[in-house]
Amino acid sequence: MNRSVLPRLGAAMGLLALLSACQEDGAPRPVHLDKGVYQGAADTPLTPEQVRALQQRTARQRV
C-alpha cells in the first residue's frame, strides 16, 4: 500500500468514528444544569397493588 494512503485512511476512519457518535434523534440536550435538581421526566405513580407488593417485600426483609 502506498504510504500517502495510510494517513488519509486513518483520517477517514477517525471521521467516521466521530460521526457515528452523533445523536440520531436530534433532541436538544440541556446546556445549563441546576445542581441537585432532577430535570428528567416525572415518574409514573405506583398503583395500590404495586405499593402493597413493595410493602410485603420490605416486611420480609426486616426479619
N, C-alpha and C positions, 0 to 999 in steps of 0.2 A: 504494500500500500504506500502511496506517496506521503511523505512527511507533512506536506501542507494540508492534507485532507484530515489528519488526526485532530488538529486544534479546531477545525470547523465542525467536525463530527462531535467533538466534546462540547462545543458551544451549543450546537443544535440540541444535543441530549439534555444539557442543563436548562435550556429554554423550555423544552417540552416538560421537564420535571416541574419547573415553576408554574407553567400554565395549567398543569394537571391539578395543582393545589387550589386553583381559583374556585370560588363559590359557583355552584350550578344554579341555585335558586335566585341569586341576585338580591336576596333580602338584605335590607340595610342593617348594619350592626351598630349598637350604641358606641359612640366615641368617648363620651364622658360618663363615667360610672360613679355613683354615690356609694361611699364605703358603708358597709353594713346594711345596705338596703337591697333586698332581692327584687329584681326588676323583670323576672320571668313571668310566665303565665300563671294564673292562680290555680291552686289545686282544686280538684273536684271534691265536693263534700262526701263523706262516707255515709252509706246507708245505715239504718239502725241495725241490720243484720251484721254488717261488717264491724260495727262498733262492738256488738256483743261477742263476736268471734275473737276480736282482739283482746277484749277483757278476759275471756276464758283462757286464752293463750298466756296472758301475763299472770293470771292467777295460778296456773300450773307451774310457772317458772319460779314462783315465790317459795314453793315447798322444798 
